Amino acid sequence: MRVKCSCGSKGAIRNSKKESHDLSALYCQCLDVNCGMTWVSHLTYSHTLKKPLKPFKERNEPT
Ligand SMILES: [Zn+2]
């Protein structure tokens, strides 16, 4: 997945944190050394295009 800084340069996802089962926070950093901006983007589930072939895992099931 590609991210872009507000300066127009490419950014990199340095870390991600799951905030809920369908929301993740992406910790991003601009790759332009003269900018160096860091920011957080949110990645959310939108909708299903094809149902999974495997049954859904129970959320509290130990892995
Ligand atoms: Zn930038």
PDB file of the backbone (N, CA, C, O) and the ligand in Angstrom, with CONECT records:
HET     ZN  A 101       1
ATOM      1  N   MET A   1       0.840  -1.195   0.000  1.00  0.00           N
ATOM      2  CA  MET A   1       0.000   0.000   0.000  1.00  0.00           C
ATOM      3  C   MET A   1       0.879   1.250   0.000  1.00  0.00           C
ATOM      4  O   MET A   1       1.862   1.305   0.739  1.00  0.00           O
ATOM      5  N   ARG A   2       0.550   2.239  -0.801  1.00  0.00           N
ATOM      6  CA  ARG A   2       1.326   3.466  -0.894  1.00  0.00           C
ATOM      7  C   ARG A   2       0.619   4.580  -0.141  1.00  0.00           C
ATOM      8  O   ARG A   2      -0.609   4.672  -0.144  1.00  0.00           O
ATOM      9  N   VAL A   3       1.402   5.411   0.493  1.00  0.00           N
ATOM     10  CA  VAL A   3       0.845   6.608   1.134  1.00  0.00           C
ATOM     11  C   VAL A   3       1.588   7.815   0.583  1.00  0.00           C
ATOM     12  O   VAL A   3       2.743   7.703   0.172  1.00  0.00           O
ATOM     13  N   LYS A   4       0.930   8.963   0.574  1.00  0.00           N
ATOM     14  CA  LYS A   4       1.531  10.187   0.083  1.00  0.00           C
ATOM     15  C   LYS A   4       1.477  11.247   1.160  1.00  0.00           C
ATOM     16  O   LYS A   4       0.475  11.395   1.861  1.00  0.00           O
ATOM     17  N   CYS A   5       2.557  11.976   1.282  1.00  0.00           N
ATOM     18  CA  CYS A   5       2.621  13.087   2.237  1.00  0.00           C
ATOM     19  C   CYS A   5       1.861  14.276   1.659  1.00  0.00           C
ATOM     20  O   CYS A   5       1.631  14.346   0.452  1.00  0.00           O
ATOM     21  N   SER A   6       1.472  15.207   2.524  1.00  0.00           N
ATOM     22  CA  SER A   6       0.781  16.401   2.026  1.00  0.00           C
ATOM     23  C   SER A   6       1.716  17.289   1.202  1.00  0.00           C
ATOM     24  O   SER A   6       1.236  18.175   0.495  1.00  0.00           O
ATOM     25  N   CYS A   7       3.055  17.078   1.269  1.00  0.00           N
ATOM     26  CA  CYS A   7       3.996  17.839   0.442  1.00  0.00           C
ATOM     27  C   CYS A   7       4.072  17.264  -0.971  1.00  0.00           C
ATOM     28  O   CYS A   7       4.673  17.880  -1.852  1.00  0.00           O
ATOM     29  N   GLY A   8       3.473  16.092  -1.200  1.00  0.00           N
ATOM     30  CA  GLY A   8       3.458  15.485  -2.526  1.00  0.00           C
ATOM     31  C   GLY A   8       4.445  14.347  -2.676  1.00  0.00           C
ATOM     32  O   GLY A   8       4.381  13.604  -3.655  1.00  0.00           O
ATOM     33  N   SER A   9       5.368  14.191  -1.715  1.00  0.00           N
ATOM     34  CA  SER A   9       6.353  13.115  -1.790  1.00  0.00           C
ATOM     35  C   SER A   9       5.759  11.805  -1.294  1.00  0.00           C
ATOM     36  O   SER A   9       4.701  11.761  -0.666  1.00  0.00           O
ATOM     37  N   LYS A  10       6.491  10.740  -1.606  1.00  0.00           N
ATOM     38  CA  LYS A  10       6.064   9.421  -1.140  1.00  0.00           C
ATOM     39  C   LYS A  10       6.254   9.308   0.359  1.00  0.00           C
ATOM     40  O   LYS A  10       7.169   9.905   0.927  1.00  0.00           O
ATOM     41  N   GLY A  11       5.397   8.551   0.988  1.00  0.00           N
ATOM     42  CA  GLY A  11       5.536   8.270   2.406  1.00  0.00           C
ATOM     43  C   GLY A  11       5.663   6.784   2.639  1.00  0.00           C
ATOM     44  O   GLY A  11       5.373   5.983   1.750  1.00  0.00           O
ATOM     45  N   ALA A  12       6.088   6.418   3.811  1.00  0.00           N
ATOM     46  CA  ALA A  12       6.220   5.003   4.169  1.00  0.00           C
ATOM     47  C   ALA A  12       5.436   4.747   5.448  1.00  0.00           C
ATOM     48  O   ALA A  12       5.391   5.583   6.351  1.00  0.00           O
ATOM     49  N   ILE A  13       4.813   3.556   5.505  1.00  0.00           N
ATOM     50  CA  ILE A  13       4.109   3.152   6.720  1.00  0.00           C
ATOM     51  C   ILE A  13       5.136   2.521   7.651  1.00  0.00           C
ATOM     52  O   ILE A  13       5.689   1.467   7.337  1.00  0.00           O
ATOM     53  N   ARG A  14       5.394   3.148   8.780  1.00  0.00           N
ATOM     54  CA  ARG A  14       6.420   2.670   9.710  1.00  0.00           C
ATOM     55  C   ARG A  14       5.874   1.687  10.739  1.00  0.00           C
ATOM     56  O   ARG A  14       6.597   0.820  11.230  1.00  0.00           O
ATOM     57  N   ASN A  15       4.604   1.831  11.055  1.00  0.00           N
ATOM     58  CA  ASN A  15       4.022   0.982  12.088  1.00  0.00           C
ATOM     59  C   ASN A  15       2.504   1.004  11.902  1.00  0.00           C
ATOM     60  O   ASN A  15       1.964   1.913  11.272  1.00  0.00           O
ATOM     61  N   SER A  16       1.830   0.017  12.443  1.00  0.00           N
ATOM     62  CA  SER A  16       0.372   0.043  12.413  1.00  0.00           C
ATOM     63  C   SER A  16      -0.150  -0.521  13.725  1.00  0.00           C
ATOM     64  O   SER A  16       0.465  -1.387  14.347  1.00  0.00           O
ATOM     65  N   LYS A  17      -1.287  -0.008  14.116  1.00  0.00           N
ATOM     66  CA  LYS A  17      -1.879  -0.442  15.380  1.00  0.00           C
ATOM     67  C   LYS A  17      -3.353  -0.717  15.134  1.00  0.00           C
ATOM     68  O   LYS A  17      -4.077   0.142  14.629  1.00  0.00           O
ATOM     69  N   LYS A  18      -3.794  -1.915  15.491  1.00  0.00           N
ATOM     70  CA  LYS A  18      -5.189  -2.277  15.327  1.00  0.00           C
ATOM     71  C   LYS A  18      -6.002  -1.614  16.427  1.00  0.00           C
ATOM     72  O   LYS A  18      -5.758  -1.851  17.610  1.00  0.00           O
ATOM     73  N   GLU A  19      -6.962  -0.789  16.048  1.00  0.00           N
ATOM     74  CA  GLU A  19      -7.747  -0.075  17.055  1.00  0.00           C
ATOM     75  C   GLU A  19      -9.068  -0.786  17.328  1.00  0.00           C
ATOM     76  O   GLU A  19      -9.616  -0.680  18.425  1.00  0.00           O
ATOM     77  N   SER A  20      -9.576  -1.504  16.342  1.00  0.00           N
ATOM     78  CA  SER A  20     -10.733  -2.374  16.533  1.00  0.00           C
ATOM     79  C   SER A  20     -10.675  -3.403  15.418  1.00  0.00           C
ATOM     80  O   SER A  20      -9.742  -3.373  14.615  1.00  0.00           O
ATOM     81  N   HIS A  21     -11.644  -4.318  15.339  1.00  0.00           N
ATOM     82  CA  HIS A  21     -11.548  -5.389  14.343  1.00  0.00           C
ATOM     83  C   HIS A  21     -11.602  -4.892  12.903  1.00  0.00           C
ATOM     84  O   HIS A  21     -11.188  -5.604  11.988  1.00  0.00           O
ATOM     85  N   ASP A  22     -12.111  -3.669  12.691  1.00  0.00           N
ATOM     86  CA  ASP A  22     -12.153  -3.163  11.318  1.00  0.00           C
ATOM     87  C   ASP A  22     -11.504  -1.785  11.172  1.00  0.00           C
ATOM     88  O   ASP A  22     -11.738  -1.095  10.180  1.00  0.00           O
ATOM     89  N   LEU A  23     -10.687  -1.377  12.157  1.00  0.00           N
ATOM     90  CA  LEU A  23     -10.011  -0.083  12.067  1.00  0.00           C
ATOM     91  C   LEU A  23      -8.563  -0.215  12.520  1.00  0.00           C
ATOM     92  O   LEU A  23      -8.287  -0.695  13.620  1.00  0.00           O
ATOM     93  N   SER A  24      -7.633   0.220  11.654  1.00  0.00           N
ATOM     94  CA  SER A  24      -6.213   0.224  12.003  1.00  0.00           C
ATOM     95  C   SER A  24      -5.664   1.629  11.835  1.00  0.00           C
ATOM     96  O   SER A  24      -6.047   2.346  10.911  1.00  0.00           O
ATOM     97  N   ALA A  25      -4.758   2.024  12.735  1.00  0.00           N
ATOM     98  CA  ALA A  25      -4.047   3.296  12.607  1.00  0.00           C
ATOM     99  C   ALA A  25      -2.706   3.000  11.946  1.00  0.00           C
ATOM    100  O   ALA A  25      -1.980   2.107  12.380  1.00  0.00           O
ATOM    101  N   LEU A  26      -2.378   3.750  10.895  1.00  0.00           N
ATOM    102  CA  LEU A  26      -1.111   3.574  10.188  1.00  0.00           C
ATOM    103  C   LEU A  26      -0.214   4.755  10.515  1.00  0.00           C
ATOM    104  O   LEU A  26      -0.579   5.908  10.283  1.00  0.00           O
ATOM    105  N   TYR A  27       0.959   4.464  11.054  1.00  0.00           N
ATOM    106  CA  TYR A  27       1.924   5.511  11.399  1.00  0.00           C
ATOM    107  C   TYR A  27       2.842   5.712  10.204  1.00  0.00           C
ATOM    108  O   TYR A  27       3.629   4.831   9.857  1.00  0.00           O
ATOM    109  N   CYS A  28       2.734   6.880   9.578  1.00  0.00           N
ATOM    110  CA  CYS A  28       3.414   7.143   8.312  1.00  0.00           C
ATOM    111  C   CYS A  28       4.490   8.205   8.475  1.00  0.00           C
ATOM    112  O   CYS A  28       4.433   9.058   9.362  1.00  0.00           O
ATOM    113  N   GLN A  29       5.487   8.120   7.571  1.00  0.00           N
ATOM    114  CA  GLN A  29       6.587   9.073   7.586  1.00  0.00           C
ATOM    115  C   GLN A  29       6.922   9.463   6.154  1.00  0.00           C
ATOM    116  O   GLN A  29       6.998   8.611   5.268  1.00  0.00           O
ATOM    117  N   CYS A  30       7.123  10.762   5.934  1.00  0.00           N
ATOM    118  CA  CYS A  30       7.496  11.248   4.605  1.00  0.00           C
ATOM    119  C   CYS A  30       8.921  10.810   4.303  1.00  0.00           C
ATOM    120  O   CYS A  30       9.797  10.894   5.164  1.00  0.00           O
ATOM    121  N   LEU A  31       9.158  10.336   3.060  1.00  0.00           N
ATOM    122  CA  LEU A  31      10.492   9.862   2.685  1.00  0.00           C
ATOM    123  C   LEU A  31      11.395  10.997   2.205  1.00  0.00           C
ATOM    124  O   LEU A  31      12.584  10.775   1.977  1.00  0.00           O
ATOM    125  N   ASP A  32      10.859  12.203   2.048  1.00  0.00           N
ATOM    126  CA  ASP A  32      11.665  13.365   1.670  1.00  0.00           C
ATOM    127  C   ASP A  32      12.351  13.903   2.925  1.00  0.00           C
ATOM    128  O   ASP A  32      11.687  14.370   3.851  1.00  0.00           O
ATOM    129  N   VAL A  33      13.700  13.834   2.951  1.00  0.00           N
ATOM    130  CA  VAL A  33      14.437  14.245   4.154  1.00  0.00           C
ATOM    131  C   VAL A  33      14.244  15.730   4.464  1.00  0.00           C
ATOM    132  O   VAL A  33      14.387  16.149   5.612  1.00  0.00           O
ATOM    133  N   ASN A  34      13.923  16.519   3.449  1.00  0.00           N
ATOM    134  CA  ASN A  34      13.716  17.944   3.690  1.00  0.00           C
ATOM    135  C   ASN A  34      12.341  18.228   4.273  1.00  0.00           C
ATOM    136  O   ASN A  34      12.069  19.349   4.703  1.00  0.00           O
ATOM    137  N   CYS A  35      11.469  17.220   4.290  1.00  0.00           N
ATOM    138  CA  CYS A  35      10.130  17.374   4.861  1.00  0.00           C
ATOM    139  C   CYS A  35      10.098  16.666   6.216  1.00  0.00           C
ATOM    140  O   CYS A  35      10.030  17.308   7.264  1.00  0.00           O
ATOM    141  N   GLY A  36      10.148  15.346   6.176  1.00  0.00           N
ATOM    142  CA  GLY A  36      10.225  14.578   7.417  1.00  0.00           C
ATOM    143  C   GLY A  36       8.944  14.539   8.226  1.00  0.00           C
ATOM    144  O   GLY A  36       8.959  14.184   9.405  1.00  0.00           O
ATOM    145  N   MET A  37       7.826  14.904   7.592  1.00  0.00           N
ATOM    146  CA  MET A  37       6.548  14.881   8.315  1.00  0.00           C
ATOM    147  C   MET A  37       6.188  13.448   8.733  1.00  0.00           C
ATOM    148  O   MET A  37       6.431  12.495   7.992  1.00  0.00           O
ATOM    149  N   THR A  38       5.622  13.318   9.898  1.00  0.00           N
ATOM    150  CA  THR A  38       5.042  12.043  10.323  1.00  0.00           C
ATOM    151  C   THR A  38       3.573  12.283  10.617  1.00  0.00           C
ATOM    152  O   THR A  38       3.196  13.349  11.104  1.00  0.00           O
ATOM    153  N   TRP A  39       2.752  11.299  10.324  1.00  0.00           N
ATOM    154  CA  TRP A  39       1.314  11.441  10.542  1.00  0.00           C
ATOM    155  C   TRP A  39       0.668  10.084  10.737  1.00  0.00           C
ATOM    156  O   TRP A  39       1.297   9.047  10.525  1.00  0.00           O
ATOM    157  N   VAL A  40      -0.578  10.098  11.137  1.00  0.00           N
ATOM    158  CA  VAL A  40      -1.336   8.867  11.343  1.00  0.00           C
ATOM    159  C   VAL A  40      -2.513   8.854  10.369  1.00  0.00           C
ATOM    160  O   VAL A  40      -3.287   9.809  10.314  1.00  0.00           O
ATOM    161  N   SER A  41      -2.645   7.778   9.607  1.00  0.00           N
ATOM    162  CA  SER A  41      -3.802   7.572   8.740  1.00  0.00           C
ATOM    163  C   SER A  41      -4.625   6.427   9.300  1.00  0.00           C
ATOM    164  O   SER A  41      -4.109   5.566  10.012  1.00  0.00           O
ATOM    165  N   HIS A  42      -5.908   6.424   8.971  1.00  0.00           N
ATOM    166  CA  HIS A  42      -6.758   5.329   9.408  1.00  0.00           C
ATOM    167  C   HIS A  42      -7.154   4.454   8.233  1.00  0.00           C
ATOM    168  O   HIS A  42      -7.517   4.944   7.163  1.00  0.00           O
ATOM    169  N   LEU A  43      -7.078   3.161   8.452  1.00  0.00           N
ATOM    170  CA  LEU A  43      -7.489   2.184   7.450  1.00  0.00           C
ATOM    171  C   LEU A  43      -8.724   1.484   7.991  1.00  0.00           C
ATOM    172  O   LEU A  43      -8.667   0.848   9.044  1.00  0.00           O
ATOM    173  N   THR A  44      -9.839   1.595   7.280  1.00  0.00           N
ATOM    174  CA  THR A  44     -11.078   0.983   7.756  1.00  0.00           C
ATOM    175  C   THR A  44     -11.602  -0.033   6.752  1.00  0.00           C
ATOM    176  O   THR A  44     -11.370   0.077   5.548  1.00  0.00           O
ATOM    177  N   TYR A  45     -12.308  -1.015   7.272  1.00  0.00           N
ATOM    178  CA  TYR A  45     -13.016  -1.974   6.431  1.00  0.00           C
ATOM    179  C   TYR A  45     -14.151  -1.231   5.731  1.00  0.00           C
ATOM    180  O   TYR A  45     -14.842  -0.428   6.358  1.00  0.00           O
ATOM    181  N   SER A  46     -14.345  -1.485   4.467  1.00  0.00           N
ATOM    182  CA  SER A  46     -15.432  -0.834   3.748  1.00  0.00           C
ATOM    183  C   SER A  46     -16.578  -1.811   3.493  1.00  0.00           C
ATOM    184  O   SER A  46     -17.618  -1.725   4.145  1.00  0.00           O
ATOM    185  N   HIS A  47     -16.400  -2.724   2.566  1.00  0.00           N
ATOM    186  CA  HIS A  47     -17.449  -3.701   2.293  1.00  0.00           C
ATOM    187  C   HIS A  47     -16.843  -4.943   1.654  1.00  0.00           C
ATOM    188  O   HIS A  47     -15.721  -4.913   1.148  1.00  0.00           O
ATOM    189  N   THR A  48     -17.585  -6.014   1.683  1.00  0.00           N
ATOM    190  CA  THR A  48     -17.113  -7.293   1.163  1.00  0.00           C
ATOM    191  C   THR A  48     -17.434  -7.410  -0.320  1.00  0.00           C
ATOM    192  O   THR A  48     -18.546  -7.089  -0.742  1.00  0.00           O
ATOM    193  N   LEU A  49     -16.470  -7.865  -1.113  1.00  0.00           N
ATOM    194  CA  LEU A  49     -16.706  -8.119  -2.533  1.00  0.00           C
ATOM    195  C   LEU A  49     -17.005  -9.596  -2.770  1.00  0.00           C
ATOM    196  O   LEU A  49     -17.844  -9.947  -3.599  1.00  0.00           O
ATOM    197  N   LYS A  50     -16.315 -10.442  -2.039  1.00  0.00           N
ATOM    198  CA  LYS A  50     -16.514 -11.883  -2.160  1.00  0.00           C
ATOM    199  C   LYS A  50     -16.443 -12.455  -0.755  1.00  0.00           C
ATOM    200  O   LYS A  50     -15.550 -12.115   0.022  1.00  0.00           O
ATOM    201  N   LYS A  51     -17.374 -13.311  -0.441  1.00  0.00           N
ATOM    202  CA  LYS A  51     -17.387 -13.893   0.896  1.00  0.00           C
ATOM    203  C   LYS A  51     -16.205 -14.848   1.078  1.00  0.00           C
ATOM    204  O   LYS A  51     -15.789 -15.502   0.121  1.00  0.00           O
ATOM    205  N   PRO A  52     -15.652 -14.938   2.312  1.00  0.00           N
ATOM    206  CA  PRO A  52     -14.506 -15.821   2.517  1.00  0.00           C
ATOM    207  C   PRO A  52     -14.899 -17.288   2.384  1.00  0.00           C
ATOM    208  O   PRO A  52     -16.020 -17.682   2.707  1.00  0.00           O
ATOM    209  N   LEU A  53     -13.959 -18.078   1.905  1.00  0.00           N
ATOM    210  CA  LEU A  53     -14.195 -19.511   1.764  1.00  0.00           C
ATOM    211  C   LEU A  53     -14.097 -20.212   3.116  1.00  0.00           C
ATOM    212  O   LEU A  53     -14.735 -21.238   3.355  1.00  0.00           O
ATOM    213  N   LYS A  54     -13.270 -19.621   4.001  1.00  0.00           N
ATOM    214  CA  LYS A  54     -13.135 -20.165   5.351  1.00  0.00           C
ATOM    215  C   LYS A  54     -14.188 -19.514   6.234  1.00  0.00           C
ATOM    216  O   LYS A  54     -14.548 -18.359   6.007  1.00  0.00           O
ATOM    217  N   PRO A  55     -14.688 -20.227   7.237  1.00  0.00           N
ATOM    218  CA  PRO A  55     -15.664 -19.602   8.123  1.00  0.00           C
ATOM    219  C   PRO A  55     -15.006 -18.511   8.958  1.00  0.00           C
ATOM    220  O   PRO A  55     -13.805 -18.565   9.224  1.00  0.00           O
ATOM    221  N   PHE A  56     -15.802 -17.513   9.373  1.00  0.00           N
ATOM    222  CA  PHE A  56     -15.279 -16.433  10.206  1.00  0.00           C
ATOM    223  C   PHE A  56     -14.770 -16.975  11.520  1.00  0.00           C
ATOM    224  O   PHE A  56     -15.376 -17.859  12.125  1.00  0.00           O
ATOM    225  N   LYS A  57     -13.642 -16.431  11.956  1.00  0.00           N
ATOM    226  CA  LYS A  57     -13.054 -16.802  13.232  1.00  0.00           C
ATOM    227  C   LYS A  57     -13.766 -16.041  14.345  1.00  0.00           C
ATOM    228  O   LYS A  57     -14.058 -14.853  14.210  1.00  0.00           O
ATOM    229  N   GLU A  58     -14.039 -16.729  15.433  1.00  0.00           N
ATOM    230  CA  GLU A  58     -14.610 -16.038  16.597  1.00  0.00           C
ATOM    231  C   GLU A  58     -13.572 -15.049  17.121  1.00  0.00           C
ATOM    232  O   GLU A  58     -12.382 -15.359  17.180  1.00  0.00           O
ATOM    233  N   ARG A  59     -14.036 -13.849  17.504  1.00  0.00           N
ATOM    234  CA  ARG A  59     -13.108 -12.791  17.892  1.00  0.00           C
ATOM    235  C   ARG A  59     -12.263 -13.128  19.126  1.00  0.00           C
ATOM    236  O   ARG A  59     -11.104 -12.720  19.204  1.00  0.00           O
ATOM    237  N   ASN A  60     -12.809 -13.845  20.060  1.00  0.00           N
ATOM    238  CA  ASN A  60     -12.073 -14.110  21.307  1.00  0.00           C
ATOM    239  C   ASN A  60     -11.402 -15.486  21.323  1.00  0.00           C
ATOM    240  O   ASN A  60     -10.881 -15.942  22.341  1.00  0.00           O
ATOM    241  N   GLU A  61     -11.438 -16.118  20.162  1.00  0.00           N
ATOM    242  CA  GLU A  61     -10.834 -17.441  20.051  1.00  0.00           C
ATOM    243  C   GLU A  61      -9.305 -17.344  20.183  1.00  0.00           C
ATOM    244  O   GLU A  61      -8.690 -16.520  19.507  1.00  0.00           O
ATOM    245  N   PRO A  62      -8.688 -18.157  21.029  1.00  0.00           N
ATOM    246  CA  PRO A  62      -7.218 -18.083  21.120  1.00  0.00           C
ATOM    247  C   PRO A  62      -6.561 -18.566  19.838  1.00  0.00           C
ATOM    248  O   PRO A  62      -7.039 -19.515  19.216  1.00  0.00           O
ATOM    249  N   THR A  63      -5.457 -17.916  19.431  1.00  0.00           N
ATOM    250  CA  THR A  63      -4.806 -18.267  18.165  1.00  0.00           C
ATOM    251  C   THR A  63      -3.735 -19.332  18.374  1.00  0.00           C
ATOM    252  O   THR A  63      -3.084 -19.749  17.415  1.00  0.00           O
TER     253      THR A  63
HETATM  254 ZN    ZN A 101       6.478  15.432   3.076  1.00  0.00          ZN2+
END
